[in-house]
Amino acid sequence: MQKTDILVSNNISSNRGIQKCGFIQYGEIDIDGQAHLYYKLRKSEWTGK
């Protein structure tokens, strides 16, 4: 199981915040011509197991 999130790439504060929560950036995607970063957090990473 994993959680995912997508954030606008130029939103530096949000990107730093989600990284501090343990999410790992897995790539970049384009939505309506705007770059977004794709993050994942695996269950083992958020439960500490």
C-alpha positions as CSV (number, residue, x, y, z in Angstrom):
1,M,0.0,0.0,0.0
2,Q,1.2,3.5,-0.7
3,K,0.0,7.1,-0.7
4,T,0.6,9.4,-3.6
5,D,0.5,13.2,-4.1
6,I,1.0,15.5,-7.0
7,L,2.2,19.1,-6.4
8,V,2.9,22.0,-8.7
9,S,6.7,22.0,-9.3
10,N,7.2,25.7,-8.6
11,N,5.5,25.5,-5.2
12,I,8.7,25.2,-3.2
13,S,7.1,25.4,0.3
14,S,4.6,22.6,-0.5
15,N,7.3,20.4,-2.0
16,R,9.6,20.8,1.0
17,G,6.8,20.1,3.4
18,I,5.8,16.9,1.7
19,Q,9.4,15.7,1.6
20,K,9.7,16.4,5.3
21,C,6.7,14.0,5.8
22,G,8.7,11.2,4.1
23,F,7.3,11.4,0.5
24,I,9.8,10.6,-2.2
25,Q,9.7,12.3,-5.6
26,Y,9.2,9.7,-8.3
27,G,9.0,12.0,-11.4
28,E,7.4,14.9,-13.1
29,I,4.2,15.0,-15.0
30,D,2.5,17.6,-17.2
31,I,-1.1,18.6,-16.4
32,D,-2.7,21.2,-18.7
33,G,0.8,22.5,-19.7
34,Q,2.0,22.9,-16.2
35,A,4.7,20.8,-14.6
36,H,3.8,18.9,-11.5
37,L,6.0,16.7,-9.3
38,Y,4.8,13.2,-8.4
39,Y,5.5,11.8,-4.9
40,K,4.9,8.5,-3.2
41,L,5.0,7.3,0.4
42,R,5.0,3.6,1.0
43,K,3.1,2.2,4.0
44,S,6.3,0.8,5.5
45,E,7.8,4.3,5.4
46,W,4.9,6.1,7.1
47,T,4.3,3.4,9.8
48,G,8.0,3.0,10.5
49,K,7.9,-0.7,9.8
